[in-house]
Amino acid sequence: MTSSTLKGALLATTLLGATAAAAQQAELTIESWRNDDLAIWQDQIIPAFEAEYPDIKVTFSPSAPAEYNAVLNSKLDAGSAGDIITCRPFDASLALYEAGHLTDLSGIDGMSNFSDVAKSGWSTDDGSVTYCVPMASVIHGFIYNKDAFEEVGVTVPETEDEFFAVLEAFKEDGTYIPMAMGTNDQWEAATMGYNNIGPNYWKGEEGRLALIAGEQSLTDDAWVAPYRQLARWGEFLGDGYEAQTYPDSQNIFTLGRAAIYPAGSWEISGFNNLADFEMGAFNPPVANAGDTCYISDHTDIGIGMNAATENAEAATTFLNWVASSEFSTIFANALPGFFPLSNASVDLEDPLAQEFISWRDKCESSIRSTYQILSRGTPNLENDTWNASVAVIKGEESPEDAGARLQAGLASWYAPQQ
Amino acid sequence: MAAADKPKTRWHVAVFLAPAVLVYTAVMIYPLFNTLRLALYSEVDQERIWVGLQNFRTLFGDAIWSDQFWNALANNAWFFVIHMLVQNPIGIALAAILSSPRLRFSAFYRSAIFIPTILSFVIVGFAWKLILSPIWGIAPGMLDAVGLKFLYQPWLGKEEYALTTLSLVSVWQYVGIPMMLIYAALLSIPDEILEAGECDGITGMSAFWKIKLPLILPSIGIISVLTFVANFNAFDLIYAAQGALAGPDFSTDILGTFMYRTFFGFQLQLGDPHMGSAIASAMFGIILIGVCIYLFGIQRRLRNYQF
């Protein structure tokens, strides 16, 4: 007994002696579901941070995306979770904050770099408390095949009429499928369809917040009009689009068989590796030339602090650094298509990513209408929107019926809409 | 006590039964009763409370839930009907053909027909999705080659065809099971009976209808009830081919996918273990009723012939 204690003491002194600075060194562990990004964190992001703050050591420890929520919850309950928590947007993280697992970060310096839209994914319903630093968003729009546009002699559409004229031109020409999208997996129709083109009609945040407040309803023209446009998409999708899956659509576009791909910016790095033609992007066309354009700039990844951490000071330092433009630049260039949410200007090298992020200057940003608060109840508004978007594209349900059905579902549990 | 009357307690019976009883209790009986129990609770403000039959009242009384439930049940019934009308007759026919002594390569056919049964549903779902795909699939090309391209439809994407298509895929996968069971039953029919029939002038097809079929009826009964249980518990193929939302527009939604979506949640829909358990309990009830009807209504009327 005595000898082992002695050995332990000796060992401890040796260790302390070996690393003289160890007394102040704090260690931070990051929990994340982005195991795809492990190399980027280890080779680029963490070395850059440690170079600036040599007394803080950071470890990135991701788990599989599908298991992340469950793994994180059990680690937090057992008290073994890391100091820094990567936050899913909206209800999943809100539940963690309400259960006391995430620290209120509203007061940290870096938070002033973010707009309210950027913070909405990780704020309480009334917006008073923000518990995660917004890290990245994905932007919706349309990616197009530049070669195909040249061949058929059309230009990038700015208004809805021009958009349908382009589709019509491709349909007449016959070489290319006008638009690569299928309805088999359902979510594309809602995410890349309805929530992509919708913000132009409901005026982005204005409409989204009014819907949450109960001042607008899903039967209003602004919310039904996107379905009217979707109803016209059906004839421009490829043969058998009813059974076309998401990977099918990706392949059809990158093989150069389709002209336009309703997209999310997360496709950029994958498409860059696959497509051997030049790609461009345009934001969702507006109704009349000169109208303000709105884009879906959807908050996707945030980063917060475990309330039970012993290294709160070091964690705050790290989170402030994540909020800085230095982090944004590294992150955005390592992962083109995931855009930093801070207001600081960021230089992107990828031309397609540059195109996407340039819309932030000319358009108003919003997030997907169904994600905040409105998908908490049963029936689930997000899932219903998938279903309705598909039915409308296929012509099985009229836009007005779809709006009425969704409104009835939402009103059945959401008090402000009753 | 019985033990008092007998000279000694038969400990070995308990010892030999124990492993099976323990394993079966741990993985089947306990989860079953716990699911039934869970269906009587609900979660309010992060606390589990007793609500009695409220979940069932919601499931059957609230239009949002009951529409989905009846839709899933109707789809499930259709799924079962296709299996009964297609899988089992084909299985019996194949077994009858295979048991014919004049058929060459019967062992090869038997294996070839049985192999899909041992394939993973993920492989089956994925392979058939590719075969039927309008973009990469071989189905449109094959129909085109015989001049029947006009018959092609993106079957898995159309509400009116998707469920039937998937049922037929499932039939393709599992047709080997009734075939094997009936094949075994046919082989057990003694040649003397058939020969006696021949003496009375019953040969060929009429031998099958008049002698063999009545003798394999008990096996057909067992197959029907196995099909019933398997179909009402089905989930995997639909999930692998169409996802948890069982598209298009819930036309392929069966009780299994409905239960999964509710219990574990999907996309932004958070999981609700209590409503999920209520659906699972309803599934259990439906299967229990079906099996009871079979056991008491049909099996007792079947006669076993002893040879």
Interface residues (C-beta under 8 A of the other chain):
Chain A: F90 D91 A99 G182 T183 N184 D185 Q186 W187 G238 D239 G240 Y241 E242 A243 Q244 T245 D248 N251 I252 T370 Y371 S375 R376 T378 P379 N380 E382 N383 W386 N387 V390 A391 K394 E396 G409 S412
Chain B: Q46 I64 W65 K129 L132 S133 P134 I135 W136 P140 Q153 P154 W155 L156 G157 K158 E159 Q242 G243 L245 G247 P248 D249 F250 F266 Q267 L268 Q269 L270 D272
